Amino acid sequence: MIEYTSVRELRGPLLVLDRLSGVGWDEFARIRLAGGEWRHGQVLEVDRDLAVVEVLEGTSGMTTGGTGVEFAGEPLHIPVGTGWLGRVCNGRGEPIDGGPPILGAERAPVTGYPLNPIRREPPADPVSTGVSVIDGLTTLVRGQKLPVFSVPGLPHLELATQIAAQANVGGEPFSVVFAGMGLTRADAALVRDGLEERSAAGELVLLLNTADDPVIERIITPRVALTVAEHLAFHGGRHVLVVLTDMTSYAEALREVSAARDEIPARRGYPGYLYSDLASLYERCGRIQGVPGSVTIVPVLTMPAGDLTHPVPDLTGYITEGQIVLSEQVHATGTYPPVEPLSSLSRLMRHGAGPGRTREDHLDIAAQLLAALARARQVRELADLVGESALSRTDRCYLDLEEAFRTELVDQRHDEARKIDDTLDRAWQVLLRLPHRELTMLPAELVATHGDPP
C-alpha cells in the first residue's frame, strides 16, 4: 500500500493532499501522524492529482509535515452480522463496552444504497411501541420511516429510549439499532441505563456519538447503524427498528464540513444537497419482495425555536411518511409523552392497524377520537371567549373528553409498556364521555356494546 506524504493543507476537519494517482471518491484512508498515532478518513473530493480527505477523529495535533496517508482502494467497510447484538460502540462502530472487536463473516460498505423501488414491498403490519398515543393514533408500520419532531428541552430523548426499549413485533425475530449523535455524557448514560435490559437480552445495537467526540464522526454514525440493520434484516430475517437521534446534530455536522470545503451554502447555511443526503439515509428502510425481515426508521430531530419550516424538519417531512410532534403546551401540563395528536400523523397507519393486525375497531376509534379532539379544541376557544358556564351540556362533554384523553390515554410512565388492547380500551373510556349521538364515526352496534352515554 502506497503512503502519500504530500499534505498541502489542514482545514478544519479536512486534510488536502496533492501529487496523487489512482485515488477515488469515497475511499477509506488511514492517516499516520508524526508521533506514530493512526487516524482514519474518507475521501470527499478528487480533482486530478489533488484529494480532500475528511479526518474522522479531527485534525487536532496534526501537521502538514510528517503526516502520511494510505488509501484502501474501497469505501469504509465494517463487519456485519449478529456479532453487533448486545454491544455498545462509538459513532464509528468501535466497541466502548470493554469487549473484544466486533467480527463478522461478511463486510459491507457503510455508504449503502437506497432500496430498489421495483423490489420494494409496501410497508405492512404494526411495530408496537408500548406508547399509547403512538400505537393508538399514529401506528408505526414495519418498513416505515416516521420521524419525531421536537423542540430543545422536551423529553424527546426519553421517548426515543422508551420506544427502543419497549418496541416489539409480536414474537417474531426483532432487534433495535439505536444511534445517538451529539449526546451529552449525561444523555449517553441515560440511554445506556434505559436500554440495559434490551442490550443484555442480545436484542440491541447501541452506537453513541457524544458531544465531545469529533463532529465529523456524526456523519458516519447513522450510516454504520443502517448498514448493521440492513444485514440483520435482509440476511438475518429480523424485523429491525432503527432509532436515530438527533438528526439536527447530524445536519449541523454536515453543514460544518460543507463550510470547511468552501461550498456555496443554501438555506440557513446548510449545503444544497441536504435533501438528497437525508434521503440517502431514510430511503434505506423498507421491506424487500420475497425477503423476510424489514427495516423501520424513527429519526428524532429538534426544531430550533420550534420552527417547522427549518430546513431539517421541512426536508425530512418531504421524505418520510408522517410525523409525531411533541408540544411545549402539552409538556407544560406535566403530561408525558407530550405528543400533540392533531399535528401528528402516520400516513401508513391503515397498513399496520385494523382487522387482522391490531383490532377490528382500531381505525374507527382513532378517527373518532381525532375528530372529537378537533371539536374539543374549537369548544375550548369558544369557552375562552364566553366562559364555560355559557356552553351547552354537549360542549362541556367535549371539554371533559379532552381532559380525559390527556390524563387517561396519553399520560404514562417512562417505563410503562401498554398492550394495544389496553390502549384501545382506554380510548373507548375517553370517547364514552360523549353522548352516543356524537359518535358518528363508529358503528352504532359497536357503540351500544360499550356502555351508556353520559
Stockholm file with secondary structure:
# STOCKHOLM 1.0

chainA/1-454         MIEYTSVRELRGPLLVLDRLSGVGWDEFARIRLAGGEWRHGQVLEVDRDLAVVEVLEGTSGMTTGGTGVEFAGEPLHIPVGTGWLGRVCNGRGEPIDGGPPILGAERAPVTGYPLNPIRREPPADPVSTGVSVIDGLTTLVRGQKLPVFSVPGLPHLELATQIAAQANVGGEPFSVVFAGMGLTRADAALVRDGLEERSAAGELVLLLNTADDPVIERIITPRVALTVAEHLAFHGGRHVLVVLTDMTSYAEALREVSAARDEIPARRGYPGYLYSDLASLYERCGRIQGVPGSVTIVPVLTMPAGDLTHPVPDLTGYITEGQIVLSEQVHATGTYPPVEPLSSLSRLMRHGAGPGRTREDHLDIAAQLLAALARARQVRELADLVGESALSRTDRCYLDLEEAFRTELVDQRHDEARKIDDTLDRAWQVLLRLPHRELTMLPAELVATHGDPP
#=GR chainA/1-454 SS CCEECCEEEEETTEEEECSCCSCCTTCEEEEECTTSCEEEEEEEEEETTEEEEEETTCSTTCCSTTCEEEECSSCCEEEESGGGTTEEEETTSCBCSSCCCCCCSEEEESSCCCCCGGGEECCCSEEBCSCHHHHHHSCEETTCBCCEEECTTSSHHHHHHHHHHHCBCTTSCEEEEEEEEEECHHHHHHHHHHTHHHHHTTCEEEEEEETTSCTTHHHHHHHHHHHHHHHHHHTTCCEEEEEEECHHHHHHHHHHHHHHTTCCBCGGGCBTTHHHHHHHHHTTCBEETTCCCEEEEEEEEECGGGCTTSHHHHHHHHHSSEEEEBCHHHHHTTCSSCBCTTTCEETTGGGTSSTTTSCTTHHHHHHHHHHHHHHHHHHHHHHHHHCGGGSCHHHHHHHHHHHHIIIIIICCCTTCCCCHHHHHHHHHHHHTTSCGGGCTTSCHHHHHTTCCCC
#=GC SS_cons         CCEECCEEEEETTEEEECSCCSCCTTCEEEEECTTSCEEEEEEEEEETTEEEEEETTCSTTCCSTTCEEEECSSCCEEEESGGGTTEEEETTSCBCSSCCCCCCSEEEESSCCCCCGGGEECCCSEEBCSCHHHHHHSCEETTCBCCEEECTTSSHHHHHHHHHHHCBCTTSCEEEEEEEEEECHHHHHHHHHHTHHHHHTTCEEEEEEETTSCTTHHHHHHHHHHHHHHHHHHTTCCEEEEEEECHHHHHHHHHHHHHHTTCCBCGGGCBTTHHHHHHHHHTTCBEETTCCCEEEEEEEEECGGGCTTSHHHHHHHHHSSEEEEBCHHHHHTTCSSCBCTTTCEETTGGGTSSTTTSCTTHHHHHHHHHHHHHHHHHHHHHHHHHCGGGSCHHHHHHHHHHHHIIIIIICCCTTCCCCHHHHHHHHHHHHTTSCGGGCTTSCHHHHHTTCCCC
//
